[in-house]
Amino acid sequence: MRISYNAPAMVAHNALTRNDNRLTESLKRLSSGLKVVEAKDNPAGMAMGKRMNTQLKGLSVATQNSSDAISAIETADGALSEVHDILQRMNQLAVKASTGTISDADRATIEDEIVQLKDEITRIADTTQFNGETLLNGNFDLRGYTSDENVKVGYYSDQVTAGTYVIDSIQVEFKDGEIDPATVNCVLNTAVGAPNVQFPQDAAVTASGNKLIITSQKNADFEMTIKFEPPKDANGNVIDGKVPAAAAATNVSVDITGIGAMTMQIGSNEGQVLDIRIPTISLDELGLEYTSVSTMDDARKAIDSVAGAIAYVSEARSRLGAYQNRLEHCVSNLDIISENMTAAYSRIMDADMAEEMTEYTTIQVISQASMSMLAQANERPAQVLQLLQ
């Protein structure tokens, strides 16, 4: 028996230290509820868990973004619903003014209401906002520019390739503020291999109001609208005398940007976005800028103009409805992804409390036994004194 070094006590002490460390780790897991409290607990699991947690938080914000987009669309659609009602009223007034049983004085009275209704459409377009952003004034419509100040890009479909197109020449004649379809002479650049983007080989040009509509039979999704400003006098009034007013432009570059839509981040990763295009609502786009019912002929033309405006608003509302349906499916999908991702994150990071409590109880019993054995080992050198008596 030796008294200088108590080796059994050192063995018991080391065992007690190890058990105490295990007990401390178990207490950390039980108190935090996490299986991976520190990086050393599971380095790979910690990296995976934090990456999943980042995605989970991103999914939460993406769901909120999608819900905000739905609210913005509902706001725009509500305003367009009122525009629809206004156009229906204008149609009634135009039909009423087209009959021969009323006088020009009666038409003047009807014209007063038409003017007020047109002003209200403009007011709705300029004041309909969501979170301070005006929705219907063209801020969230795809933008395009031209090299001629009298020629503007009115509309182009999503399928139109972004780039620079060239219109070699345009010749039209205006009457009563509208293009006479019989006078349209428009030459589009369709040359293959040119540095610019080519119009379709079968591109056709038709006139409607003050717009030239470019379409393709082979590519039904291709549509571009060019607005040609009618000639005006020194006072800014449209020249609409008995003699048609001619207008022309040559070598017009049309820059189709493909940008301008409301971009919504609907996912947790880069590039997971949805571009929401809200068409411009204006008297010019609706073809109502020069609409009048002051004469019977004007009233009959107004019927057709209002019908076109109703079709334009209907198409705009249809587009918004499609966006809203898509976003509602997007929100449902994000909820499902978040649910499954949370379950996966929990399996990596969360502690099994029942299993951990069993482990804690076992380690606690072993620690008590180690402590008892250390006490016994510390008493052994004292027993040597009996040999020295």
Backbone hydrogen bonds in HBPLUS format (Angstrom, degrees):
<---DONOR---> <-ACCEPTOR-->    atom                        ^
c    i                          cat <-CA-CA->   ^        H-A-AA   ^      H-
h    n   atom  resd res      DA  || num        DHA   H-A  angle D-A-AA Bond
n    s   type  num  typ     dist DA aas  dist angle  dist       angle   num
A0009-ALA N   A0006-ASN O   3.09 MM   3  5.43 121.0  2.45 104.3 118.4     1
A0010-MET N   A0006-ASN O   3.15 MM   4  6.54 148.6  2.25 147.2 156.7     2
A0010-MET N   A0007-ALA O   3.04 MM   3  5.03 117.1  2.45  96.0 111.8     3
A0011-VAL N   A0007-ALA O   2.98 MM   4  6.31 157.0  2.03 157.0 162.9     4
A0012-ALA N   A0008-PRO O   2.97 MM   4  6.23 162.6  2.00 148.6 153.1     5
A0013-HIS N   A0009-ALA O   2.78 MM   4  5.97 150.2  1.87 142.6 151.9     6
A0014-ASN N   A0010-MET O   2.92 MM   4  6.13 160.3  1.95 150.4 154.5     7
A0015-ALA N   A0011-VAL O   3.04 MM   4  6.25 161.2  2.07 148.2 153.6     8
A0016-LEU N   A0012-ALA O   2.89 MM   4  6.10 154.5  1.95 144.9 152.2     9
A0017-THR N   A0013-HIS O   2.87 MM   4  6.14 152.5  1.95 147.8 155.4    10
A0018-ARG N   A0014-ASN O   3.00 MM   4  6.28 164.3  2.02 152.9 156.0    11
A0019-ASN N   A0015-ALA O   2.97 MM   4  6.19 162.1  2.01 148.7 154.1    12
A0020-ASP N   A0016-LEU O   2.83 MM   4  5.98 149.1  1.92 144.0 153.1    13
A0021-ASN N   A0017-THR O   2.91 MM   4  6.20 150.6  1.99 147.9 155.6    14
A0022-ARG N   A0018-ARG O   2.98 MM   4  6.29 158.2  2.02 149.4 155.2    15
A0023-LEU N   A0019-ASN O   2.86 MM   4  6.09 148.8  1.96 141.8 151.1    16
A0024-THR N   A0020-ASP O   2.89 MM   4  6.13 149.4  1.98 142.4 150.5    17
A0025-GLU N   A0021-ASN O   2.98 MM   4  6.30 159.9  2.02 150.2 154.7    18
A0026-SER N   A0022-ARG O   2.96 MM   4  6.18 157.7  2.01 145.6 151.9    19
A0027-LEU N   A0023-LEU O   2.90 MM   4  6.12 152.5  1.97 144.4 152.1    20
A0028-LYS N   A0024-THR O   2.97 MM   4  6.28 150.8  2.05 148.0 155.6    21
A0029-ARG N   A0025-GLU O   3.09 MM   4  6.42 158.7  2.14 149.4 154.2    22
A0030-LEU N   A0026-SER O   2.91 MM   4  6.14 160.4  1.95 150.5 156.5    23
A0031-SER N   A0027-LEU O   2.85 MM   4  5.91 159.4  1.89 148.8 154.4    24
A0032-SER N   A0028-LYS O   2.99 MM   4  5.99 149.3  2.09 143.2 150.7    25
A0033-GLY N   A0029-ARG O   2.77 MM   4  5.44 140.0  1.93 137.7 148.1    26
A0351-ALA N   A0033-GLY O   3.00 MM 318  5.45 174.6  2.01 123.1 124.7    27
A0035-LYS N   A0349-MET O   2.49 MM 314  5.25 159.1  1.53 142.3 149.9    28
A0041-ASP N   A0038-GLU O   3.02 MM   3  5.51 150.0  2.11 111.8 120.6    29
A0046-MET N   A0042-ASN O   2.73 MM   4  5.88 155.7  1.79 163.4 170.9    30
A0047-ALA N   A0043-PRO O   3.12 MM   4  6.39 160.0  2.17 147.5 151.8    31
A0048-MET N   A0044-ALA O   2.98 MM   4  6.25 164.9  2.00 153.3 157.4    32
A0049-GLY N   A0045-GLY O   2.79 MM   4  5.84 159.3  1.83 147.0 153.8    33
A0050-LYS N   A0046-MET O   2.96 MM   4  6.11 166.2  1.98 152.6 155.3    34
A0051-ARG N   A0047-ALA O   3.12 MM   4  6.23 156.0  2.18 142.8 149.6    35
A0052-MET N   A0048-MET O   2.88 MM   4  6.12 157.0  1.93 149.4 156.1    36
A0053-ASN N   A0049-GLY O   2.78 MM   4  6.00 153.0  1.86 147.7 156.1    37
A0054-THR N   A0050-LYS O   2.93 MM   4  6.16 150.6  2.02 143.0 150.0    38
A0055-GLN N   A0051-ARG O   3.13 MM   4  6.44 156.4  2.19 143.6 149.5    39
A0056-LEU N   A0052-MET O   2.81 MM   4  6.07 152.9  1.88 149.3 157.8    40
A0057-LYS N   A0053-ASN O   2.99 MM   4  6.23 161.8  2.03 149.9 153.2    41
A0058-GLY N   A0054-THR O   2.99 MM   4  6.21 153.2  2.06 143.1 151.3    42
A0059-LEU N   A0055-GLN O   2.78 MM   4  6.03 152.5  1.86 149.6 157.0    43
A0060-SER N   A0056-LEU O   3.06 MM   4  6.34 149.0  2.16 144.3 152.2    44
A0061-VAL N   A0057-LYS O   3.19 MM   4  6.53 156.4  2.25 145.8 150.8    45
A0062-ALA N   A0058-GLY O   2.83 MM   4  6.05 156.0  1.89 149.9 157.7    46
A0063-THR N   A0059-LEU O   2.92 MM   4  6.09 150.5  2.00 145.0 151.7    47
A0064-GLN N   A0060-SER O   3.20 MM   4  6.50 152.0  2.28 138.6 145.9    48
A0065-ASN N   A0061-VAL O   2.79 MM   4  6.13 153.8  1.86 150.4 158.4    49
A0066-SER N   A0062-ALA O   2.91 MM   4  6.16 158.6  1.96 148.4 153.3    50
A0067-SER N   A0063-THR O   3.00 MM   4  6.23 153.8  2.07 144.0 151.3    51
A0068-ASP N   A0064-GLN O   2.88 MM   4  6.15 152.4  1.96 148.3 156.2    52
A0069-ALA N   A0065-ASN O   2.90 MM   4  6.21 151.0  1.99 146.9 155.1    53
A0070-ILE N   A0066-SER O   2.98 MM   4  6.29 151.8  2.07 144.8 152.0    54
A0071-SER N   A0067-SER O   3.02 MM   4  6.32 153.5  2.09 144.2 151.3    55
A0072-ALA N   A0068-ASP O   2.90 MM   4  6.23 153.3  1.97 148.7 156.0    56
A0073-ILE N   A0069-ALA O   2.93 MM   4  6.18 158.5  1.98 149.6 155.2    57
A0074-GLU N   A0070-ILE O   2.89 MM   4  6.12 158.0  1.94 148.6 155.0    58
A0075-THR N   A0071-SER O   2.96 MM   4  6.19 148.4  2.06 142.9 151.4    59
A0076-ALA N   A0072-ALA O   2.99 MM   4  6.30 161.8  2.02 150.2 154.4    60
A0077-ASP N   A0073-ILE O   2.78 MM   4  5.98 165.0  1.81 155.8 160.4    61
A0078-GLY N   A0074-GLU O   2.91 MM   4  5.97 150.4  1.99 140.2 148.0    62
A0079-ALA N   A0075-THR O   3.14 MM   4  6.45 153.8  2.21 145.5 151.8    63
A0080-LEU N   A0076-ALA O   2.94 MM   4  6.23 157.9  1.99 150.8 157.4    64
A0081-SER N   A0077-ASP O   2.85 MM   4  6.04 140.8  2.01 142.8 153.2    65
A0082-GLU N   A0078-GLY O   3.34 MM   4  6.68 146.9  2.46 137.8 144.7    66
A0082-GLU N   A0079-ALA O   3.10 MM   3  5.26 122.2  2.45  97.2 110.8    67
A0083-VAL N   A0079-ALA O   3.04 MM   4  6.44 149.6  2.13 143.0 152.2    68
A0084-HIS N   A0080-LEU O   2.83 MM   4  6.09 150.7  1.92 145.6 153.2    69
A0085-ASP N   A0081-SER O   3.13 MM   4  6.49 154.7  2.20 141.7 147.5    70
A0086-ILE N   A0082-GLU O   2.96 MM   4  6.29 153.8  2.03 147.7 155.0    71
A0087-LEU N   A0083-VAL O   2.90 MM   4  6.18 158.3  1.94 152.2 157.6    72
A0088-GLN N   A0084-HIS O   2.92 MM   4  6.23 151.5  2.00 150.2 158.4    73
A0089-ARG N   A0085-ASP O   3.03 MM   4  6.32 151.7  2.12 144.4 151.7    74
A0090-MET N   A0086-ILE O   2.89 MM   4  6.23 153.8  1.95 147.9 155.8    75
A0091-ASN N   A0087-LEU O   2.86 MM   4  6.10 149.5  1.95 144.9 153.1    76
A0092-GLN N   A0088-GLN O   3.07 MM   4  6.37 154.5  2.14 143.5 149.6    77
A0093-LEU N   A0089-ARG O   2.98 MM   4  6.31 158.2  2.03 149.8 155.7    78
A0094-ALA N   A0090-MET O   2.83 MM   4  6.05 155.7  1.89 148.6 155.5    79
A0095-VAL N   A0091-ASN O   2.94 MM   4  6.15 162.1  1.97 151.9 156.1    80
A0096-LYS N   A0092-GLN O   2.93 MM   4  6.13 156.5  1.98 145.3 152.4    81
A0097-ALA N   A0093-LEU O   2.82 MM   4  6.04 152.5  1.90 146.8 154.3    82
A0098-SER N   A0094-ALA O   3.08 MM   4  6.18 117.5  2.49 135.0 149.8    83
A0098-SER N   A0095-VAL O   3.15 MM   3  5.11 145.8  2.27  96.0 106.2    84
A0106-ASP N   A0103-SER O   3.08 MM   3  5.14 120.1  2.45  95.1 109.4    85
A0107-ARG N   A0103-SER O   3.02 MM   4  6.42 152.8  2.09 144.4 152.4    86
A0108-ALA N   A0104-ASP O   2.87 MM   4  6.11 143.5  2.01 140.5 150.4    87
A0109-THR N   A0105-ALA O   3.14 MM   4  6.48 147.9  2.25 140.4 148.1    88
A0109-THR N   A0106-ASP O   3.10 MM   3  5.13 118.4  2.50  93.4 108.3    89
A0110-ILE N   A0106-ASP O   2.96 MM   4  6.36 155.7  2.02 148.0 155.0    90
A0111-GLU N   A0107-ARG O   2.72 MM   4  5.92 151.2  1.80 146.8 155.6    91
A0112-ASP N   A0108-ALA O   3.08 MM   4  6.37 143.1  2.22 139.5 147.8    92
A0113-GLU N   A0110-ILE O   3.06 MM   3  5.31 118.9  2.45  99.9 114.0    93
A0114-ILE N   A0110-ILE O   2.97 MM   4  6.33 154.8  2.03 149.3 157.4    94
A0115-VAL N   A0111-GLU O   2.90 MM   4  6.16 159.1  1.95 154.3 158.4    95
A0116-GLN N   A0112-ASP O   3.17 MM   4  6.44 158.0  2.22 143.3 148.8    96
A0117-LEU N   A0113-GLU O   2.88 MM   4  6.13 157.3  1.93 152.3 158.6    97
A0118-LYS N   A0114-ILE O   2.93 MM   4  6.17 157.4  1.98 151.5 157.5    98
A0119-ASP N   A0115-VAL O   2.97 MM   4  6.21 154.9  2.03 146.7 153.8    99
A0120-GLU N   A0116-GLN O   2.94 MM   4  6.20 145.1  2.07 142.3 152.0   100
A0121-ILE N   A0117-LEU O   3.03 MM   4  6.36 149.9  2.12 146.2 153.6   101
A0122-THR N   A0118-LYS O   3.14 MM   4  6.46 159.3  2.19 147.4 152.3   102
A0123-ARG N   A0119-ASP O   2.91 MM   4  6.18 153.5  1.98 144.4 152.2   103
A0124-ILE N   A0120-GLU O   2.86 MM   4  6.07 162.7  1.89 152.4 156.2   104
A0125-ALA N   A0121-ILE O   3.02 MM   4  6.24 161.6  2.05 149.1 154.0   105
A0126-ASP N   A0122-THR O   3.00 MM   4  6.19 146.6  2.12 144.6 153.6   106
A0127-THR N   A0123-ARG O   2.97 MM   4  5.99 132.2  2.20 147.4 158.9   107
A0128-THR N   A0124-ILE O   3.06 MM   4  5.71 136.4  2.26 148.8 151.5   108
A0135-LEU N   A0128-THR O   2.96 MM   7  6.02 165.1  1.98 159.6 162.7   109
A0130-PHE N   A0133-GLU O   2.90 MM   3  5.22 149.4  1.99 136.4 144.2   110
A0133-GLU N   A0130-PHE O   3.03 MM   3  5.22 166.0  2.05 113.0 116.3   111
A0281-ILE N   A0136-LEU O   2.90 MM 145  5.49 167.2  1.92 159.8 158.1   112
A0141-ASP N   A0138-GLY O   3.33 MM   3  5.06 159.1  2.37 109.4 105.4   113
A0278-ILE N   A0140-PHE O   2.92 MM 138  5.38 160.7  1.96 137.2 139.7   114
A0143-ARG N   A0259-ILE O   2.92 MM 116  6.10 159.9  1.96 176.4 173.0   115
A0257-THR N   A0143-ARG O   3.35 MM 114  6.05 151.4  2.44 147.4 155.1   116
A0145-TYR N   A0255-ASP O   2.95 MM 110  5.05 155.0  2.01 137.1 144.6   117
A0255-ASP N   A0145-TYR O   2.62 MM 110  5.05 160.4  1.65 161.9 165.9   118
A0147-SER N   A0253-SER O   3.03 MM 106  5.30 129.8  2.29 141.3 151.1   119
A0151-VAL N   A0148-ASP O   3.09 MM   3  5.38 162.1  2.13 112.0 117.6   120
A0229-GLU N   A0150-ASN O   2.87 MM  79  5.20 171.0  1.88 159.8 161.7   121
A0152-LYS N   A0227-LYS O   2.85 MM  75  5.01 163.0  1.88 147.3 153.0   122
A0227-LYS N   A0152-LYS O   2.68 MM  75  5.01 160.2  1.72 155.5 158.6   123
A0154-GLY N   A0225-THR O   2.81 MM  71  5.17 155.8  1.87 141.9 146.5   124
A0225-THR N   A0155-TYR O   2.65 MM  70  4.94 163.7  1.67 157.2 154.6   125
A0157-SER N   A0223-GLU O   2.94 MM  66  5.45 153.7  2.01 154.0 158.7   126
A0160-VAL N   A0157-SER O   3.14 MM   3  5.64 168.3  2.16 115.6 119.2   127
A0163-GLY N   A0256-ILE O   2.90 MM  93  5.19 146.9  2.01 134.4 145.1   128
A0256-ILE N   A0163-GLY O   2.80 MM  93  5.19 166.4  1.82 163.3 159.6   129
A0197-VAL N   A0164-THR O   2.79 MM  33  5.59 148.9  1.89 144.3 151.9   130
A0165-TYR N   A0254-VAL O   2.78 MM  89  4.92 164.9  1.80 147.9 148.2   131
A0254-VAL N   A0165-TYR O   2.70 MM  89  4.92 173.0  1.70 147.4 148.8   132
A0189-ASN N   A0166-VAL O   3.03 MM  23  5.49 154.7  2.09 163.5 159.5   133
A0167-ILE N   A0252-VAL O   2.84 MM  85  5.03 165.0  1.86 147.3 152.4   134
A0252-VAL N   A0167-ILE O   2.84 MM  85  5.03 152.0  1.92 155.1 151.0   135
A0168-ASP N   A0187-VAL O   2.85 MM  19  5.44 120.9  2.21 145.1 161.3   136
A0251-ASN N   A0168-ASP O   2.74 MM  83  4.42 168.2  1.75 120.5 121.9   137
A0169-SER N   A0187-VAL O   3.41 MM  18  5.27 158.9  2.46 134.1 136.8   138
A0187-VAL N   A0169-SER O   2.90 MM  18  5.27 162.6  1.93 149.7 155.3   139
A0170-ILE N   A0249-ALA O   2.73 MM  79  5.18 148.1  1.83 163.4 163.9   140
A0249-ALA N   A0170-ILE O   2.96 MM  79  5.18 149.5  2.06 141.2 145.3   141
A0171-GLN N   A0185-ASN O   2.86 MM  14  5.02 134.2  2.08 131.5 144.9   142
A0185-ASN N   A0171-GLN O   2.84 MM  14  5.02 141.3  1.99 152.2 159.9   143
A0172-VAL N   A0247-ALA O   2.95 MM  75  5.47 171.8  1.96 164.5 166.3   144
A0247-ALA N   A0172-VAL O   2.90 MM  75  5.47 159.2  1.94 158.0 154.6   145
A0180-ASP N   A0173-GLU O   2.84 MM   7  5.78 169.5  1.85 176.1 173.8   146
A0174-PHE N   A0245-ALA O   2.70 MM  71  5.12 170.1  1.71 154.5 153.3   147
A0245-ALA N   A0174-PHE O   2.96 MM  71  5.12 147.5  2.07 148.4 150.8   148
A0175-LYS N   A0178-GLU O   2.85 MM   3  5.45 157.3  1.90 153.9 159.9   149
A0178-GLU N   A0175-LYS O   3.14 MM   3  5.45 165.4  2.17 110.8 115.4   150
A0179-ILE N   A0209-GLY O   2.67 MM  30  5.80 172.2  1.68 150.0 149.4   151
A0183-THR N   A0180-ASP O   2.90 MM   3  5.60 161.7  1.93 125.9 131.8   152
A0184-VAL N   A0181-PRO O   3.45 MM   3  5.56 169.8  2.46 106.9 109.8   153
A0199-PHE N   A0189-ASN O   3.29 MM  10  6.31 174.0  2.30 151.0 150.9   154
A0203-ALA N   A0200-PRO O   3.01 MM   3  5.06 156.1  2.07 117.0 115.4   155
A0204-ALA N   A0215-THR O   2.83 MM  11  5.41 158.5  1.87 149.1 156.2   156
A0215-THR N   A0204-ALA O   2.99 MM  11  5.41 158.8  2.04 151.7 157.8   157
A0206-THR N   A0213-ILE O   2.98 MM   7  5.22 158.6  2.03 141.4 148.1   158
A0213-ILE N   A0206-THR O   2.71 MM   7  5.22 163.9  1.74 158.8 163.0   159
A0208-SER N   A0211-LYS O   2.95 MM   3  5.28 158.3  2.00 148.3 151.5   160
A0211-LYS N   A0208-SER O   3.00 MM   3  5.28 155.2  2.07 121.5 129.0   161
A0228-PHE N   A0210-ASN O   2.97 MM  18  5.77 163.1  2.00 166.8 172.4   162
A0212-LEU N   A0226-ILE O   2.74 MM  14  5.04 158.5  1.78 148.3 156.0   163
A0226-ILE N   A0212-LEU O   2.80 MM  14  5.04 168.7  1.81 152.1 155.3   164
A0214-ILE N   A0224-MET O   2.70 MM  10  5.08 177.5  1.70 165.4 166.1   165
A0224-MET N   A0214-ILE O   2.97 MM  10  5.08 151.7  2.05 143.3 151.2   166
A0222-PHE N   A0219-ASN O   3.02 MM   3  5.61 165.1  2.04 118.6 123.5   167
A0239-ILE N   A0231-PRO O   2.97 MM   8  5.87 171.7  1.97 146.9 146.7   168
A0233-ASP N   A0237-ASN O   2.80 MM   4  5.47 153.5  1.87 151.0 156.6   169
A0236-GLY N   A0233-ASP O   2.97 MM   3  5.28 162.1  2.00 113.3 117.9   170
A0262-MET N   A0276-ILE O   2.85 MM  14  4.89 153.8  1.92 149.4 140.7   171
A0276-ILE N   A0262-MET O   2.73 MM  14  4.89 174.5  1.73 141.2 141.8   172
A0264-MET N   A0274-LEU O   2.83 MM  10  5.18 169.0  1.85 144.1 147.9   173
A0274-LEU N   A0264-MET O   2.83 MM  10  5.18 147.5  1.94 143.7 154.6   174
A0266-ILE N   A0272-GLN O   2.99 MM   6  5.95 136.4  2.19 140.1 153.1   175
A0272-GLN N   A0269-ASN O   3.31 MM   3  5.90 162.0  2.35 134.0 134.6   176
A0273-VAL N   A0271-GLY O   3.01 MM   2  5.55 129.1  2.28 104.7  90.1   177
A0286-LEU N   A0282-SER O   2.88 MM   4  6.05 156.0  1.93 152.1 159.5   178
A0287-GLY N   A0283-LEU O   2.97 MM   4  5.91 113.4  2.43 131.1 145.8   179
A0288-LEU N   A0283-LEU O   2.77 MM   5  4.89 154.2  1.84 152.8 154.3   180
A0287-GLY N   A0284-ASP O   3.11 MM   3  5.07 146.6  2.22  96.9 107.1   181
A0291-THR N   A0288-LEU O   3.15 MM   3  4.85 163.2  2.18 100.5 105.4   182
A0299-ALA N   A0295-THR O   2.90 MM   4  6.11 154.9  1.96 148.1 155.5   183
A0300-ARG N   A0296-MET O   3.00 MM   4  6.28 151.9  2.08 147.5 154.2   184
A0301-LYS N   A0297-ASP O   3.05 MM   4  6.35 153.2  2.12 147.2 154.5   185
A0302-ALA N   A0298-ASP O   2.82 MM   4  6.04 144.0  1.94 143.1 154.3   186
A0303-ILE N   A0299-ALA O   3.15 MM   4  6.49 137.4  2.34 140.9 150.1   187
A0305-SER N   A0301-LYS O   3.02 MM   4  6.35 158.1  2.06 148.7 155.7   188
A0306-VAL N   A0302-ALA O   2.82 MM   4  5.93 166.5  1.83 154.8 157.1   189
A0307-ALA N   A0303-ILE O   3.07 MM   4  6.21 151.7  2.15 140.2 148.3   190
A0308-GLY N   A0304-ASP O   3.02 MM   4  6.31 153.9  2.09 147.0 153.3   191
A0309-ALA N   A0305-SER O   3.00 MM   4  6.32 150.3  2.09 144.5 153.1   192
A0310-ILE N   A0306-VAL O   2.85 MM   4  6.12 155.8  1.91 151.5 157.6   193
A0311-ALA N   A0307-ALA O   3.03 MM   4  6.28 156.1  2.09 144.9 151.2   194
A0312-TYR N   A0308-GLY O   2.95 MM   4  6.21 150.8  2.04 143.5 151.7   195
A0313-VAL N   A0309-ALA O   2.96 MM   4  6.24 164.9  1.98 154.7 157.3   196
A0314-SER N   A0310-ILE O   2.88 MM   4  6.01 155.8  1.94 146.9 154.5   197
A0315-GLU N   A0311-ALA O   2.97 MM   4  6.16 155.6  2.03 145.3 151.1   198
A0316-ALA N   A0312-TYR O   2.98 MM   4  6.27 153.2  2.06 144.6 152.5   199
A0317-ARG N   A0313-VAL O   2.87 MM   4  6.12 160.8  1.90 153.0 157.5   200
A0318-SER N   A0314-SER O   2.87 MM   4  6.05 150.2  1.96 143.9 152.9   201
A0319-ARG N   A0315-GLU O   2.96 MM   4  6.21 154.8  2.02 146.5 152.4   202
A0320-LEU N   A0316-ALA O   3.04 MM   4  6.35 160.6  2.08 148.1 153.1   203
A0321-GLY N   A0317-ARG O   2.83 MM   4  6.04 155.1  1.89 147.6 154.7   204
A0322-ALA N   A0318-SER O   2.99 MM   4  6.24 150.8  2.07 145.2 152.7   205
A0323-TYR N   A0319-ARG O   3.01 MM   4  6.36 156.1  2.07 149.4 155.9   206
A0324-GLN N   A0320-LEU O   2.91 MM   4  6.18 158.6  1.96 149.5 155.4   207
A0325-ASN N   A0321-GLY O   2.98 MM   4  6.24 162.0  2.01 149.9 153.9   208
A0326-ARG N   A0322-ALA O   3.02 MM   4  6.22 159.6  2.06 146.9 152.8   209
A0327-LEU N   A0323-TYR O   2.86 MM   4  6.13 157.5  1.91 152.9 159.3   210
A0328-GLU N   A0324-GLN O   2.93 MM   4  6.17 152.6  2.01 150.3 157.4   211
A0329-HIS N   A0325-ASN O   3.13 MM   4  6.42 156.4  2.19 147.0 152.5   212
A0330-CYS N   A0326-ARG O   2.87 MM   4  6.13 146.4  1.98 141.5 152.4   213
A0331-VAL N   A0327-LEU O   2.84 MM   4  6.14 154.2  1.91 151.1 156.1   214
A0332-SER N   A0328-GLU O   3.14 MM   4  6.39 160.4  2.18 144.2 149.0   215
A0333-ASN N   A0329-HIS O   2.91 MM   4  6.14 158.5  1.96 149.4 155.4   216
A0334-LEU N   A0330-CYS O   2.86 MM   4  6.11 158.8  1.90 151.5 157.5   217
A0335-ASP N   A0331-VAL O   2.98 MM   4  6.23 152.8  2.06 147.2 154.3   218
A0336-ILE N   A0332-SER O   3.09 MM   4  6.41 154.0  2.16 146.2 152.7   219
A0337-ILE N   A0333-ASN O   2.89 MM   4  6.18 165.4  1.91 156.0 159.9   220
A0338-SER N   A0334-LEU O   2.86 MM   4  5.97 161.7  1.89 147.8 153.3   221
A0339-GLU N   A0335-ASP O   2.94 MM   4  6.11 152.2  2.02 142.3 149.8   222
A0340-ASN N   A0336-ILE O   3.02 MM   4  6.31 166.5  2.04 155.0 157.2   223
A0341-MET N   A0337-ILE O   2.82 MM   4  5.93 158.8  1.86 152.3 159.3   224
A0342-THR N   A0338-SER O   2.88 MM   4  5.92 152.5  1.95 143.1 150.2   225
A0343-ALA N   A0339-GLU O   3.14 MM   4  6.41 153.6  2.21 143.1 149.7   226
A0344-ALA N   A0340-ASN O   3.04 MM   4  6.33 157.8  2.09 146.4 152.1   227
A0345-TYR N   A0341-MET O   2.85 MM   4  6.07 160.1  1.89 149.5 155.4   228
A0346-SER N   A0342-THR O   2.86 MM   4  6.03 151.7  1.94 145.1 153.0   229
A0347-ARG N   A0343-ALA O   3.05 MM   4  6.32 151.6  2.13 145.3 152.1   230
A0348-ILE N   A0344-ALA O   3.28 MM   4  6.58 142.6  2.43 142.4 151.4   231
A0349-MET N   A0345-TYR O   2.94 MM   4  6.08 168.3  1.95 156.3 159.6   232
A0350-ASP N   A0346-SER O   2.85 MM   4  4.97 149.4  1.95 128.5 138.6   233
A0356-GLU N   A0352-ASP O   2.80 MM   4  5.95 162.0  1.83 159.9 166.2   234
A0357-MET N   A0353-MET O   2.83 MM   4  5.88 149.5  1.92 140.9 148.7   235
A0358-THR N   A0354-ALA O   3.09 MM   4  6.33 151.1  2.18 143.7 151.1   236
A0359-GLU N   A0355-GLU O   3.00 MM   4  6.29 156.6  2.05 146.5 153.0   237
A0360-TYR N   A0356-GLU O   2.79 MM   4  6.03 155.5  1.85 146.0 153.2   238
A0361-THR N   A0357-MET O   2.96 MM   4  6.15 160.0  2.00 145.2 149.8   239
A0362-THR N   A0358-THR O   3.03 MM   4  6.26 160.9  2.07 147.6 152.9   240
A0363-ILE N   A0359-GLU O   2.93 MM   4  6.15 168.9  1.94 155.2 158.0   241
A0364-GLN N   A0360-TYR O   2.89 MM   4  6.02 151.7  1.97 146.1 154.6   242
A0365-VAL N   A0361-THR O   3.07 MM   4  6.33 155.6  2.13 148.1 153.1   243
A0366-ILE N   A0362-THR O   3.03 MM   4  6.33 163.6  2.05 152.3 157.0   244
A0367-SER N   A0363-ILE O   2.79 MM   4  5.97 154.2  1.86 148.3 155.7   245
A0368-GLN N   A0364-GLN O   3.00 MM   4  6.24 153.6  2.07 143.8 150.4   246
A0369-ALA N   A0365-VAL O   2.97 MM   4  6.29 151.9  2.05 145.4 153.6   247
A0370-SER N   A0366-ILE O   2.84 MM   4  6.11 154.6  1.91 148.4 155.7   248
A0371-MET N   A0367-SER O   2.91 MM   4  6.11 154.9  1.97 146.3 153.1   249
A0372-SER N   A0368-GLN O   2.99 MM   4  6.23 151.8  2.07 141.7 149.1   250
A0373-MET N   A0369-ALA O   2.93 MM   4  6.19 159.4  1.97 150.8 156.3   251
A0374-LEU N   A0370-SER O   2.92 MM   4  6.11 149.7  2.01 145.5 153.8   252
A0375-ALA N   A0371-MET O   3.11 MM   4  6.35 151.3  2.20 141.1 148.3   253
A0376-GLN N   A0372-SER O   3.02 MM   4  6.39 152.1  2.10 144.6 152.4   254
A0377-ALA N   A0373-MET O   2.82 MM   4  6.08 157.6  1.87 149.0 155.2   255
A0378-ASN N   A0374-LEU O   2.98 MM   4  6.15 150.0  2.07 145.1 152.3   256
A0379-GLU N   A0376-GLN O   3.12 MM   3  5.26 140.5  2.28  99.5 110.8   257
A0380-ARG N   A0377-ALA O   3.32 MM   3  5.40 148.0  2.43  99.8 108.4   258
A0382-ALA N   A0379-GLU O   3.11 MM   3  5.50 129.7  2.38 106.2 119.4   259
A0383-GLN N   A0380-ARG O   2.89 MM   3  5.30 140.3  2.04 110.0 121.6   260
A0384-VAL N   A0381-PRO O   3.08 MM   3  5.47 147.7  2.19 105.3 114.3   261
A0385-LEU N   A0382-ALA O   3.22 MM   3  5.74 150.3  2.31 109.7 116.9   262
A0386-GLN N   A0383-GLN O   3.19 MM   3  5.83 152.8  2.26 111.9 118.7   263
A0387-LEU N   A0384-VAL O   2.90 MM   3  5.46 142.0  2.05 113.7 124.0   264
A0388-LEU N   A0385-LEU O   3.06 MM   3  5.02 135.6  2.27  96.4 108.8   265
